[in-house]
Amino acid sequence: MSEVSMTETPNLRKVDLTTLNLQQLTVLRQQLDQELSIFQDSLQTLKIAQSKFQESGSCLEKITPSMEGNEILVPLTGSMYVVGKLVDTNNVLIDIGTGYYAQKKVLDAKDYFDRRVAYVTEQMEKIQQLGLEKSKVRDATMDVIEMKLQNQVPKDDAEQNFTITNNDSVYLKYELLHCAMTERDTILIDQEEWMKNFRRKKDECNE
């Protein structure tokens, strides 16, 4: 039996996927696809942030007292730099987000970026775990959808593959029509039962 549950979110209850109809399962699958896409976008954003924090920490590793007075390239944008001079190797300005900057000692700045990297990494791991759970639910949903579709195949195949090939069958349809009946009365049944029905209807028409 296919059941889904999220143990980390107590407000959600277990759901037996086999009790849902195809329309409900399709809606659930689409919702899961959307959530997985959001998780993927979030992971990509966090990876970019993680990379920037790591690069900033690496840059601080290169700042030493002996570099004071040296010329450096200062980034204005991602692709534009201007020449500057390093006048203080003990203090740096760091971007703390939303356009705000803070002055910190180099060691404190290193610690700040290390903490940011650790925090972002933790969030990425949480999202990856949620994504894994959602993927399992989606896979289970797809399995149930496939099962329900397969259960419909025999009936569909019977309707598509059943053909009237012998004269008795044609005669039966003709006689049924003349007994004020319609073609709908020639229901799809197995051959033996169908022939029994044919003989009975034929006898009724001959009476």
N, C-alpha and C positions, 0 to 999 in steps of 0.2 A: 504494500500500500504506500502510495507516495504522499508523504506529509512534509510540510515545511514549518519551521519554527525559528524564531530568533531569540535565543536564550538571553542575549544581552539587552534586549528591549522588552521588559515585562509587560508593556501595554499591548503587545501583539500576541495573538493566540495561534495555536496550531490550526492548520488548515489542511484537510484531506483534499489534495488536488483532484482526485478521481471523482469527487462530488460536484466539481464545477463543469459546466457545459463548455463547448468549444469556443463560444463567443467570450465567455468569462476568462477562459484560459488564454485566448488571443490578446485580450486587453491586459491581462497580467504580464504576459510576455513582452508586450510593447512597453509597459511601464518599467519592467526590469531592464529592457534595452536602453531606455532613456536614463535610468539611474546609473547604469554601468558607463554610459557615455559621459555623464557628469563626473563620475569618479575618475575617469580617464583624464578629463580636462583638468580636474583638481590636482591630480598627480603630476601632470605636466607643469602646471603653474608652480607647485611646490618644488619640483626638481630644478626649475629655473632659479627660484629663490635660494634653494640649497647651494646651487653652484655659485651664485653671487656672494653669499656669505663665506663660502670656502675660499673664493678668490680674494675677498677682502682680508681674510685672516692670513692668507699666504703673502699678500702684499706687506702686511705689518711685520712679517717675519724678516723681510728684507731691509727694514729700516733700522739702522744702527747709528750711534753717535758720530761715527766717522763720516757719515754721509751729509752732515750738516753743511749747508752752503752749496751743495751740488744742484745742478740743474736737473729738473725732471719734467716729464710730460704730464700735464694735468688734463684729465678727460672732461670735456664740456658736454658731449653727447656720446653715444655709443661709437661714433665714427669720427669725432672731431676732438682734437687735443690742442692745447697751447703750452708753450714753454713756461715753466715756473722755477722757483728756487726754493729748496728745502731749508727753511730758517729755524725750524724747531723739530728735533728728532725725539723729543720726549712726550709731546702732546699731539693729538690728531683730532680732526673733526670727523665724526661718523654720521652717516645717514640712518636715522632711527625710524624712518617711514613717514608718509604723508607730508613730505616737504620739511620735516623738522631735522635739525642736526644737534649733536651734542659733542662737547669737547671732553676727551678722556685721555688719560695716560695710555701710552702704547700697550702696556701690559693689561690694563683694564679693557681696552678696546679688543685685544686678542681674546680675553675671557668672554666678552660680550658676543663676539662672532662665534666662538665655540658653543656658547649656550644656544644661540640662534640655530646653528646647524643641528644641534642635538634635538631641539624642539621641533624643527621642521621634519627631521628624520622620523621622530616619534609619530607625528601626524601622518606622514606618508605610510608608515607601517599600519596605522589604524585604518586608513582608507583602503590599503591593499587587503587587509583582513575582511573589511566590509564588502569589498569588491569580490573577494573569493566566495563569501557566503551568498552574495547575490547571484554569482555565476552558477553556484550549485543549485539554487532555487530555479534559475532559468533553465538549466539542463533538465531538472526534474519536470518542469513545466512542459518543455519540448517533448520529453519522453511520453508524458500523458497525452499530449496533443496527437503525437504519432500513433499511440495506442488506440485512441478514440477514432482517428481517421481510418486505421486498419480495420477496426470493428465495423465500419460502414462499408468497406469494400465488397464483402460478399453480396450484400443486397444490391449495391450499385452494379456489380458485375453481372448479377442475374438479370437485372433489368436491361443491361446493354447487350448481353450475349445471347439472350433468349430469342430465338427466331422460329417462325412457323415454316416448316419445310415439307410436311407430308400432306397428302390430300385430305386426310381425316381432319387435320387441324383447320385447313381452309374451310372444309365443309361445316365444321362445328361453328366457326365464326359466322358463316353464312346462315346456318340454321338459327343461331342465337339472335341474329339481327331480325330474322323473320318471326321470331317469338317475342317481338317487341322488347328486345334487350339490346344493350350496347356493347361495344368492344371492351368496355371497362370490366364486364363480367368475366372475360377471359383472363383471370388473375394469374400471376406468375407463381406456379407451383411446380413440384417435381413431375417428371414425365409420367410415372405410374399413376399418381393421383390425378394428374391432368387428364389422362385417358379415361379414367373412371368417371370423371366429371363430364367428359365428352359424351360417353355412351349414355349417361343418365339424361343429359340435356337433349341428346338426339332422340331418345325414347319419348321424352316429354313433347317434343315438337311433332312427333309422328302420331301422337294420340289424337 
